[in-house]
Amino acid sequence: SRAISAYVAEKYKEAGHDLIRCQSLKEAAEVKVWMEVESQQYHPAISPIIFQFFAAPLQGKVPDQAIIDENLEKLGKVLDVYEEKLSRTKYLAGDFYSLADLFHLSFTYYFMKTPCANLINERPHVKAWWEDISSRPAFQKVASAMTFGEKGN
């Protein structure tokens, strides 16, 4: 959950990376803003798409294209905002990797396995951001075990 992730990031900020940017009120506020954007705008648009492509078939259902299309339109609008922001900074909250970026990893990882990946790939700054955050060694290690919806799982 987001709350548990924020707790762990806060508790262990001295042991590794300060993913919340606790030393700067301004940077911490930016991280929190983009954490809210992820939870209130990005996630509600991307999660139904992931459900249709990965969970519905496991339930013996055919993906509902109307649900996919409706949410692709919503996600596209969110990604337009991301594209503009990422044209000015390397990461969402600034020129530093934060919990806001990390929160995007799991659903975007699965989204990029769908025929809709062009929604990210056609936005150069969003694409560069995705390639950066998804190529981090810690995420690569986690991603190797992310097999939801694959044959046999």
C-alpha positions in Angstrom: 0.0 0.0 0.0 1.0 3.6 -0.5 0.8 4.3 3.3 3.1 1.4 4.1 5.6 2.4 1.4 5.7 6.0 2.8 6.2 4.6 6.3 9.1 2.4 5.2 10.6 5.3 3.2 10.4 7.6 6.2 11.7 5.0 8.7 14.7 4.0 6.6 15.6 7.3 4.9 18.9 7.4 6.7 19.8 3.9 5.5 19.5 4.6 1.8 17.8 7.0 -0.5 15.5 9.7 1.0 12.6 8.9 -1.3 10.4 11.6 0.4 13.0 14.3 0.4 12.5 15.0 4.1 15.4 17.6 4.3 13.6 20.0 2.0 10.0 21.1 2.7 9.6 22.3 -0.9 10.9 19.0 -2.4 8.9 17.0 0.1 5.7 18.9 -0.9 6.5 18.2 -4.6 6.8 14.5 -3.8 3.5 14.5 -2.0 1.8 16.4 -4.8 2.9 13.8 -7.3 2.1 10.9 -5.0 -1.5 12.3 -4.9 -1.6 12.7 -8.7 -0.6 9.1 -9.0 -3.3 7.9 -6.6 -6.1 10.2 -7.7 -5.5 10.5 -11.5 -3.0 8.0 -12.9 -4.0 4.9 -11.0 -7.8 5.3 -11.5 -7.2 5.5 -15.3 -4.6 2.8 -15.7 -5.9 0.1 -13.3 -9.1 -0.7 -15.2 -7.0 -1.2 -18.4 -4.7 -3.6 -16.5 -7.7 -5.4 -15.1 -9.2 -5.9 -18.6 -6.0 -7.2 -20.1 -4.7 -9.4 -17.2 -7.4 -10.2 -14.7 -10.5 -10.5 -16.9 -9.0 -13.4 -19.0 -8.1 -15.2 -15.8 -11.8 -15.0 -14.9 -12.8 -16.4 -18.2 -13.9 -13.1 -19.5 -13.1 -11.3 -22.8 -11.5 -7.8 -22.2 -14.2 -5.1 -22.5 -12.9 -2.8 -25.2 -15.3 0.0 -24.2 -13.7 0.1 -20.7 -10.2 0.0 -22.2 -11.0 2.9 -24.6 -12.7 5.0 -22.0 -9.7 4.7 -19.6 -7.1 5.1 -22.4 -8.7 8.5 -23.0 -8.4 9.4 -19.4 -4.9 8.1 -19.1 -3.9 10.0 -22.2 -5.0 13.3 -20.6 -3.0 12.5 -17.5 0.1 11.5 -19.6 -0.2 14.9 -21.4 0.3 16.6 -18.0 3.2 14.2 -17.2 4.8 15.0 -20.6 4.7 18.7 -19.9 6.1 18.3 -16.4 8.8 15.8 -17.5 9.9 18.2 -20.2 11.2 20.4 -17.4 12.4 17.9 -14.8 14.0 14.4 -15.0 11.5 12.9 -12.5 8.0 13.9 -11.5 8.8 15.8 -8.3 12.0 17.3 -9.6 15.5 16.2 -10.7 15.6 13.4 -8.2 14.0 9.9 -8.0 11.3 9.8 -5.3 8.5 7.7 -3.9 6.2 9.5 -6.5 8.1 7.8 -9.3 8.3 4.5 -7.5 4.5 4.4 -7.1 4.1 4.2 -10.9 6.3 1.1 -11.4 4.0 -1.8 -11.0 0.9 -0.8 -13.0 3.0 0.9 -15.7 5.1 -2.3 -16.0 2.0 -4.3 -16.8 0.6 -1.5 -19.0 3.8 -1.6 -21.2 3.0 -5.3 -21.9 -0.3 -4.4 -23.5 -1.0 -3.3 -27.1 -1.6 0.2 -25.6 2.1 0.9 -24.7 2.3 3.5 -27.5 0.4 5.8 -25.2 3.6 6.1 -23.2 6.1 5.5 -26.1 4.6 8.4 -28.2 5.4 10.9 -25.5 9.2 11.3 -25.5 9.6 12.7 -22.0 7.3 10.2 -20.5 9.0 7.4 -22.4 12.5 8.6 -21.2 11.2 8.8 -17.6 9.7 5.3 -17.9 12.9 3.8 -19.3 14.9 5.4 -16.5 12.7 4.3 -13.6 12.1 0.8 -15.0 15.8 0.2 -15.6 16.8 0.8 -12.0 18.5 -2.4 -10.6 16.1 -2.7 -7.7 13.1 -2.6 -9.9 14.7 -5.0 -12.4 15.0 -7.5 -9.5 11.4 -7.0 -8.5 10.2 -7.1 -12.1 11.7 -10.5 -12.7 9.1 -11.9 -10.3 6.2 -9.9 -11.7 4.4 -12.6 -13.7 0.8 -11.9 -13.1 -1.4 -13.0 -16.0 1.3 -14.9 -17.7 0.6 -18.5 -18.9 0.9 -20.9 -16.0 0.4 -18.2 -13.3 
